[in-house]
Amino acid sequence: MSASDLPDGGDYLRFLPEIILSVAATLVMLLEPFTGARKKNALAGLTLAAFLGAMAAAIFADGFRGTAFSSLLVVDGFGTLFRVLVIVVGALTVFSSNPFLNREGANSGEYYALALFSVAGQCVMVTANDLIMVFIGLEISSISSYVLAGYLRDDKRANESALKYFLLGSFATAFLLYGVALIYGATGSTNLGRIRAVILSGDLAPSTMLVGIAAALMLVGFGFKISAAPFQMWAPDVYQGAPTPVTAFLSAGPKAAAFAAFLRVFLTAFEPIGETWEPLVWTSALLSMTIGNFAALAQSNVKRMLAYSSIAHAGYVLVAITARSESGVAAAMFYLAAYVLMNIGAFAVVGHISGKGEKYLRIEDLSGLGVRQPMTAAAFSIFLLSLIGVPLTGGFFGKFYIFKAALESKLVWLAVLGLLNSSVAAYYYLRILVVMYMQEPGEAAMEVEPLPLGLKAVLIAPVVGILILGVFPAVLLEFAIRSAKL
């Protein structure tokens, strides 16, 4: 639908998901003082309803594709997919957080309000058509995430996690903002399309070097947000120290949104100088895969192992970006959809078996889980097999399309090194399967409680999604291919 066909207030229709999320977050905060300790679950229900409403609004807004608010935002297939993706992460986080917070005696409206605001910021990021909007969305999401990481104020691990995340995140944001300032000085605009047009016109003259420096600085900022090497140093400590549902949220939603912004900025505004930044991206991809996988081999803490795993998976997506093609963008979109499902599901299992105070987080604590809770162990197995990239799972086709895009772009050596890294990753994922099914139940497995209804939803929904993407990949891939032209 063209802009001329839009009804009055069309810009607000395109911005409707963010409006719903922001209003709901404010409402939850206002209701918090009037909600008794036994009625906090009602706030979780309101939050979930807001996420479902925002998802419906995102799908509805896709029928009104185009720019909004003087081209600051753009609604297209690419933005719609990532909007729905981060909202799904938010909804699944509510399901997994509610029983966790009740167990820890920390259920309150502030938690759900922060999650809503964070997802609202992520939605702004994925639809941003201007560098200023990318920055605003990033900050809305990040500030909420910093607080969520330290939400359990009496937990020293969470306090340390939040402080490290805040300090390093602020440092990385400064790089991004300085890059935005330089590109504005070089081109006179922060609009992605305008920046691209100025670079293509060749009118930069003395500012050519500034554009390259700006791209490099912004690459540092995005590299931190996606936890790609060599900017990954924060991820293991933050993921290990934060409450497990928050860790699941951080590893999925903000990362997917940051990748969406990365893709849109570098394959739109900076696409004409792709040969300049491509070596930096493939170097980061190779470092991320290698450091992430080999560091994960040495971990005994499940959350820390999955943190290094997420660094490796960031490297796989960077391979798709290095391809600099529409097939690479489609592959990244498909892979991130599968990654979000399998990662948030895996962390949900870890949060469930960790016990009060999260005292059972070693790999050995999973001993005998297949005997004590077959459903939980089966779901965890599917998530791990998908992370490996075993056929009939979404992870398999995600990696297949990424390496296919790399081969089409003549990046044979990068695809081969990516495949070798995948084989390394199989060891530490399969080690968990061995512990769950081939060892006697330990103390953690004996004490694990029955799955609450909310956690069952967090396990069943991702499992179904992963298997659908693994058996019928065209369900998502065709939409991704149509939406890949940025």
C-alpha positions in Angstrom: 0.0 0.0 0.0 1.5 3.4 -1.0 1.7 6.4 1.3 -1.1 8.1 -0.6 -3.4 5.3 0.1 -2.9 5.4 3.9 -5.7 6.6 6.1 -5.2 9.5 8.4 -2.6 8.7 11.0 -0.9 6.2 8.8 2.5 6.8 10.4 1.0 5.8 13.7 -0.4 2.6 12.1 3.2 1.7 11.1 4.4 2.5 14.6 1.6 0.7 16.3 3.6 -2.2 17.9 5.9 0.2 19.6 3.0 2.3 20.8 1.3 -0.8 22.3 4.5 -2.0 24.0 5.3 1.5 25.5 1.8 2.1 26.7 1.6 -1.4 28.3 5.0 -0.9 30.0 3.8 2.4 31.5 0.5 0.8 32.6 2.3 -2.1 34.3 4.5 0.4 36.2 1.4 2.4 37.3 -0.4 -0.8 38.4 2.6 -2.2 40.3 2.0 -0.3 43.6 -1.7 -1.3 43.7 -1.0 -5.1 43.0 -0.6 -7.3 46.1 2.2 -9.9 46.4 -0.2 -12.6 45.4 -1.4 -10.9 42.3 1.9 -10.2 40.5 1.0 -13.0 38.1 -1.7 -10.7 36.8 1.0 -8.3 35.6 2.7 -11.1 33.8 -0.6 -11.8 32.1 -1.0 -8.2 31.1 2.5 -8.2 29.7 1.9 -11.3 27.7 -1.3 -9.8 26.3 0.6 -6.7 25.3 3.2 -8.8 23.4 0.5 -10.7 21.6 -1.2 -7.4 20.7 2.0 -6.0 19.5 2.6 -9.1 17.4 -0.8 -8.7 15.8 -0.1 -5.0 15.2 3.3 -5.8 13.5 1.6 -8.2 11.1 -1.2 -5.7 10.5 1.4 -2.9 9.9 3.1 -5.0 7.2 0.0 -4.3 5.1 1.0 -0.6 5.1 4.6 -0.9 4.0 6.6 2.3 3.5 8.4 5.0 5.5 7.0 6.8 8.5 7.8 10.0 10.3 9.8 11.7 7.6 11.6 8.5 6.6 13.0 7.9 10.1 11.3 4.5 10.1 10.5 2.0 7.4 8.1 -0.9 7.5 9.1 -3.7 5.1 9.3 -7.5 5.1 12.7 -7.4 6.7 11.5 -5.2 9.5 8.3 -7.2 10.0 10.1 -10.5 10.4 12.5 -9.1 13.0 9.7 -7.2 14.8 7.8 -10.5 15.1 10.9 -12.3 16.2 11.9 -10.0 19.0 8.2 -9.8 20.2 8.2 -13.7 20.3 11.3 -13.5 22.4 9.6 -11.1 24.8 6.5 -13.4 25.1 8.6 -16.5 25.7 10.7 -14.6 28.3 7.5 -13.8 30.2 6.5 -17.4 30.3 9.9 -18.6 31.6 10.4 -15.6 33.9 7.2 -15.9 35.9 7.9 -19.3 37.6 11.5 -18.3 38.0 10.7 -15.0 39.8 8.1 -16.7 42.0 10.7 -19.3 43.0 13.2 -16.6 43.8 10.6 -14.4 45.6 11.3 -11.5 43.2 8.1 -11.2 41.1 7.3 -7.6 40.5 5.9 -5.3 37.8 9.2 -3.5 37.2 10.6 -6.6 35.6 7.8 -6.9 33.1 7.9 -3.2 32.3 11.6 -3.3 31.6 11.1 -6.3 29.3 8.4 -4.4 27.4 10.5 -1.2 27.1 13.5 -3.3 25.9 11.4 -5.0 23.2 10.0 -1.6 22.1 13.5 -0.4 21.6 14.4 -3.5 19.6 11.4 -2.9 17.4 12.6 0.7 16.7 16.0 -0.7 15.8 14.8 -3.2 13.3 12.6 -0.6 11.5 15.0 2.3 11.7 15.8 4.0 8.4 18.0 6.6 10.0 21.2 6.3 12.2 19.7 8.5 14.9 16.7 6.1 15.2 19.1 3.2 15.3 20.9 4.9 18.2 17.6 5.7 20.0 16.3 2.2 19.7 19.6 0.7 20.8 19.7 2.9 23.9 16.0 2.1 24.9 16.8 -1.6 24.6 20.2 -1.4 26.2 19.3 0.6 29.3 16.4 -1.7 30.1 18.7 -4.7 29.6 21.4 -3.3 31.9 18.8 -3.1 34.7 17.3 -6.5 33.9 20.8 -8.1 34.2 21.1 -6.8 37.8 17.4 -7.3 38.7 18.2 -9.7 41.6 19.7 -6.9 43.7 20.8 -9.2 46.6 22.7 -11.5 44.2 26.4 -10.5 43.9 26.7 -12.3 40.6 23.9 -10.3 39.1 25.3 -7.0 40.4 28.7 -7.8 38.9 27.0 -8.8 35.6 25.0 -5.6 35.4 28.0 -3.4 36.2 30.2 -5.0 33.5 27.4 -4.9 31.0 26.7 -1.2 31.7 30.3 0.0 31.6 31.4 -2.0 28.5 28.0 -1.3 26.8 28.3 2.4 27.3 31.9 2.3 26.0 30.8 0.5 22.8 27.9 2.9 22.3 30.3 5.8 22.3 32.1 4.2 19.3 28.8 3.8 17.5 27.7 7.4 18.2 31.1 8.8 17.1 30.8 6.9 13.9 27.3 8.4 13.3 28.8 11.9 13.9 31.6 11.3 11.4 29.2 10.0 8.7 27.0 13.0 9.2 30.0 15.2 8.8 31.0 13.4 5.6 27.6 13.2 3.9 25.5 15.8 5.6 22.8 13.2 6.5 22.0 10.4 8.8 19.3 8.8 6.5 20.5 5.5 5.3 19.3 6.0 1.7 20.7 9.5 1.5 24.1 8.3 2.8 24.2 5.6 0.2 23.3 8.1 -2.6 26.0 10.5 -1.5 28.7 7.7 -1.4 27.6 6.5 -4.9 27.6 10.0 -6.3 31.4 10.3 -5.7 30.9 13.8 -4.2 32.8 12.9 -1.0 36.2 13.9 -2.2 38.2 14.8 1.0 35.6 13.0 3.1 36.2 9.5 1.7 38.5 8.5 4.5 36.0 9.8 7.0 33.3 7.4 5.7 35.7 4.5 6.1 36.6 5.5 9.6 32.9 6.0 10.4 32.0 2.5 9.2 34.9 1.0 11.3 33.7 2.8 14.4 30.1 1.6 13.9 31.3 -1.9 13.3 32.9 -1.8 16.7 29.6 -0.6 18.3 27.6 -3.3 16.5 30.2 -5.9 17.2 29.8 -5.4 20.9 26.0 -5.7 20.8 26.1 -8.9 18.8 28.9 -10.3 21.0 31.3 -10.9 18.1 35.0 -11.2 18.6 37.1 -9.3 19.5 34.4 -7.4 21.3 32.9 -10.5 23.0 34.7 -10.2 26.4 31.5 -9.1 28.2 29.2 -12.0 27.2 30.4 -14.9 29.3 30.5 -13.0 32.6 27.2 -11.2 31.9 25.4 -14.3 30.7 26.7 -16.3 33.7 25.8 -13.7 36.3 22.4 -12.5 35.1 19.2 -14.3 36.1 18.8 -17.2 33.7 15.5 -15.9 32.0 17.3 -12.5 31.5 20.3 -14.4 30.0 17.9 -16.1 27.6 16.4 -12.8 26.7 19.8 -11.1 26.2 21.1 -13.9 24.0 18.1 -13.8 21.7 16.1 -10.5 21.4 18.8 -7.7 21.6 21.2 -9.8 19.6 18.6 -10.4 16.8 17.7 -6.7 16.8 21.4 -5.6 16.7 22.0 -8.0 13.7 19.0 -6.5 11.9 20.3 -3.0 12.4 23.8 -4.1 11.4 22.4 -5.7 8.2 20.3 -2.6 7.3 23.1 -0.1 7.9 26.0 -1.9 6.3 24.1 -3.4 3.3 22.2 -0.1 2.6 24.3 2.9 3.6 27.7 1.3 3.4 27.1 -1.2 0.7 29.0 1.0 -2.0 32.2 0.6 0.1 31.6 -3.1 0.9 35.1 -4.0 -0.3 36.5 -1.8 2.4 34.6 -3.3 5.4 34.3 -6.9 4.1 37.8 -8.0 5.4 36.9 -6.6 8.9 33.7 -8.6 8.9 35.1 -11.9 7.8 38.0 -11.5 10.3 35.5 -11.0 13.1 33.4 -13.9 11.8 36.4 -16.2 11.9 37.6 -15.0 15.3 34.0 -15.4 16.7 33.6 -19.0 15.5 37.0 -20.1 16.6 37.2 -18.3 20.0 33.6 -19.2 20.8 33.8 -22.9 20.0 37.2 -23.6 21.5 36.5 -21.6 24.7 33.2 -23.5 25.1 35.1 -26.8 25.1 36.7 -25.9 28.4 33.6 -24.8 30.3 32.0 -26.7 33.1 29.2 -24.1 33.8 26.3 -24.6 31.4 25.4 -20.9 31.1 29.0 -20.0 30.4 29.2 -22.7 27.8 26.1 -21.4 26.1 27.5 -17.9 26.3 30.6 -18.9 24.3 28.3 -20.9 22.0 26.4 -17.7 21.3 29.7 -16.0 20.3 30.3 -18.7 17.8 26.8 -18.4 16.4 27.4 -14.7 15.9 30.3 -15.7 13.7 28.1 -17.8 11.5 25.7 -14.9 10.9 28.7 -12.7 10.1 29.6 -15.2 7.4 26.2 -14.4 5.8 26.9 -10.7 6.0 30.3 -11.1 4.5 28.6 -12.6 1.4 27.1 -9.1 0.7 24.2 -10.6 -1.3 20.4 -11.0 -1.1 20.9 -14.7 -0.5 23.2 -13.9 2.4 20.6 -11.5 3.9 17.9 -14.2 3.6 20.2 -16.8 5.1 20.9 -14.5 8.1 17.2 -13.9 8.6 16.4 -17.6 8.5 19.3 -18.5 10.8 18.5 -15.8 13.4 14.9 -17.1 13.5 16.1 -20.6 14.3 18.8 -19.4 16.6 16.3 -17.4 18.7 14.1 -20.4 19.2 16.8 -22.9 20.1 18.7 -20.5 22.4 15.8 -19.3 24.4 14.6 -22.9 24.8 18.0 -24.1 26.0 18.3 -21.4 28.6 14.7 -22.1 29.8 15.8 -25.6 30.6 18.9 -24.4 32.4 16.8 -22.0 34.5 14.4 -24.8 35.4 17.0 -27.3 36.6 19.2 -24.7 38.3 17.1 -24.7 41.5 16.5 -21.9 44.0 19.4 -19.5 44.0 20.7 -21.1 40.7 23.0 -23.4 42.5 22.9 -26.2 39.9 24.6 -24.8 36.9 27.4 -27.3 36.2 27.2 -29.7 33.3 27.4 -32.6 35.8 24.2 -31.3 37.4 22.3 -32.5 34.3 23.2 -36.1 35.1 20.2 -38.4 34.8 17.8 -35.7 33.6 16.6 -38.0 30.9 15.3 -40.4 33.6 13.9 -37.9 36.0 12.2 -35.5 33.4 12.1 -37.1 30.0 10.1 -34.2 28.4 12.6 -31.6 29.6 15.6 -33.7 28.5 14.0 -34.4 25.1 13.3 -30.7 24.5 16.9 -29.8 25.6 18.2 -32.5 23.2 16.4 -31.0 20.3 17.7 -27.5 21.1 21.3 -28.8 21.3 21.0 -30.9 18.1 19.7 -27.8 16.3 22.6 -25.7 17.7 24.9 -28.4 16.2 23.1 -28.2 12.9 21.7 -31.8 12.7 19.3 -32.5 9.8 15.6 -32.1 10.3 16.2 -29.1 12.7 16.1 -25.4 11.9 19.7 -25.1 12.8 20.7 -27.4 10.0 19.1 -25.4 7.2 20.2 -22.1 8.9 23.9 -23.2 8.5 23.2 -24.7 5.1 21.9 -21.5 3.7 24.7 -19.4 5.3 27.4 -21.5 3.8 25.6 -21.7 0.5 25.5 -17.9 0.4 29.3 -17.8 1.2 30.0 -20.3 -1.6 28.0 -18.3 -4.1 30.1 -15.2 -3.2 33.3 -17.2 -3.8 34.1 -17.3 -0.1 35.0 -21.0 -0.2 37.7 -20.8 2.4 35.4 -19.1 4.9 32.7 -21.7 4.4 35.2 -24.5 4.9 36.5 -23.0 8.1 32.9 -22.4 9.3 32.1 -26.1 8.7 35.2 -27.2 10.6 34.1 -25.0 13.5 30.7 -26.6 13.5 32.3 -30.0 13.9 34.2 -28.7 17.0 31.0 -27.4 18.5 29.4 -30.9 18.2 31.7 -32.1 21.0 30.5 -29.9 23.8 26.9 -30.1 22.8 26.9 -33.9 22.6 28.7 -34.0 26.0 25.5 -32.7 27.6 23.5 -35.4 25.9 25.8 -38.0 27.3 25.5 -36.6 30.8 21.7 -36.4 30.6 21.1 -40.0 29.3 24.1 -42.0 30.2 24.8 -41.1 33.8 22.9 -41.8 37.0 20.7 -39.0 38.3 22.6 -36.6 40.5 21.4 -34.3 43.3 20.1 -31.6 40.9 18.0 -34.1 38.9 16.6 -35.6 42.1 15.5 -32.2 43.3 14.1 -30.8 40.0 10.5 -29.8 40.3 7.7 -30.7 37.8 7.5 -28.4 34.8 5.2 -25.4 35.4 2.6 -24.7 32.6 4.5 -21.6 31.5 7.7 -23.4 31.1 6.0 -26.2 29.1 4.9 -23.5 26.6 8.5 -22.2 26.4 9.8 -25.6 25.6 7.0 -26.9 23.3 6.6 -23.7 21.2 10.4 -23.5 20.2 10.6 -27.3 19.7 7.7 -27.1 17.2 9.2 -24.1 15.5 12.6 -25.7 15.2 11.1 -28.9 13.7 8.9 -26.9 11.3 11.9 -24.9 10.1 13.9 -28.2 9.8 11.2 -30.1 7.8 9.5 -27.3 5.9 12.1 -24.5 5.6 10.3 -22.9 2.8 7.7 -21.7 5.3 10.1 -18.9 6.3 12.7 -19.0 3.6 10.5 -17.8 0.8 9.4 -14.8 2.9 13.0 -14.1 3.8 14.1 -14.2 0.2 11.3 -11.7 -0.8 12.3 -9.4 2.0 16.1 -9.6 1.5 16.4 -6.6 -0.7 17.3 -3.7 1.7 
